[in-house]
Amino acid sequence: MRALVNSPNGATWIAEEDGRMAGFAVVVWGELTRGAAAYLETLEVAAEWRGQGCGGQLLRRAEDSAALTGAARIWLHVDAGNAAAIRLYEANGYRKQGREENYYARGRAALIYSKALAAGSADATAEGPLIAGGRKI
């Protein structure tokens, strides 16, 4: 995780409230055979913050960071049994591209999702707090 957070080809976003972490997202990018793309390594939201918009804001910040680097597409793996995360991704324009069996521990499958990005048009320079459920995080 430390290597991802410190990577020059990635960004880490952390949402916090009163010094406690509410969630975080890590995205990395690079050149692939079909152009620049980004991969959402992880997006985690603490249980008490779920359903309040924190995940959506972290996702948009990760996407914006990738778009500013010129990435034309972002993709991710999500546990096939994580209905809440799947709803979040689909609500934000991600489309299912496939499935990978035994991707996670104990033989759990992953679904593969991707989304086109408008490279260079994002506002990832936004500074300031994330807002979820009407509260600053």
N, C-alpha and C positions, 0 to 999 in steps of 0.2 A: 504494500500500500504506500509506503514511504516513497518508493521509486515513482509511482504514478503521480503522487502529489507534487513531487519535485521535478517532474518532467517538463522540459521546455516545450514539448509538443502536447500540452494538456492544460486543463484548468480544473480547479477544485472550488466548489461553492459550498459554503457552510451557512446554515440558518441556525440562529441561536436566540434564546430568550433568557434574560437574567443570568447570563453566563453558562447556560445549559444548552447543549446541542439539540436542536429540534430535528435536524436532518442534514444531509450532505449529498453532493453529486460530484462525480469525477468523469470527465470526458477527455479523450485523447484523439489526435488527428494525424493524418499523414497521407502520403501519395500511394494510391493503389494503381493497378494496371488500367483502371477505367477513370482515373482522375483522383482529385482530393476527396477524402471521406473522413468521417469522424465515427468514433465508437463510444457509446455511453457505457463506461466500465461499471458504474454502479450509481444507483440513486436510492437512498435509504431515508425514511422518515420515521421518527420515534412514534410509538403507538399512540401516545396522547395527542399528537399533532396530525394524525391521519384524518383525511376528510375535511381539512380546513384550508386547502389551497397551497400548502407548503410544497408538496410534491410537484405541482404544476409550475410554481414559480422557479423551483430549482431546475426543472426540465427546461424551461424557457431560457434560463441563464446559461445552461450548458449548451443548448442549441445556438444561442447568440454567440457564445465564445467560439464555437466551431465555425459558424458562418463567417465571422470576421477573419478567419484564417484562410478562407477560400474554399472550405469544404462544401461540396455540392450535395452531399448526402450524409445522413447520420443513421446508424443502425445499432441494434442492441439485442441481447438475449434476455428473456424473462422466464421465470419459472412457470411452466404450463398450468400450475395449480394456483397461481397468484392472481385471482380474478380482479382484485382492486388495482393492481399495477397494470394489468392488461387494459382495463377500462380507462385508466389515465392515459396510456399511450395511444389508444384508439381515439379518444376524445381530442387528442392533440395532433391528429393527422397521420399517425403511424399505421402502416399496413403490414399485415402478416406476410412474410416471405417464405417461411418454412418452419421446420421443426427439427430439433436435434435430440435424439434419444440419449439417455444416460449422461447428460451434460452436468447436472448437479449431483451432489452427494446422494447416496442411497438410490441411485438409478432414476432420479427424477428427470423428466424431459424439459427442454427449453424450447420456447417459441422464439423465432427470429423475426424481428420487426425492423422496418426502415422507413425513412421519411426524406423527401427532397428538401434541401435548404436553399434559400435565396442567398447564395454566397456573397459576402461583403455588404449585405444590406441590413444586417442585424444591429441592434443597439446594445451590444454587450458591454459598452462602456458605462452603463448605468451604475452609478454608485449609490450607496445608501442601503437602507434596510429592506429585507423581504417582508411582505405583509401577508399574513394568512389569518383567516377568520377574524378580520378586523383588528388584529394585534400585530405589532411590529415584531419581527423575528430576525 
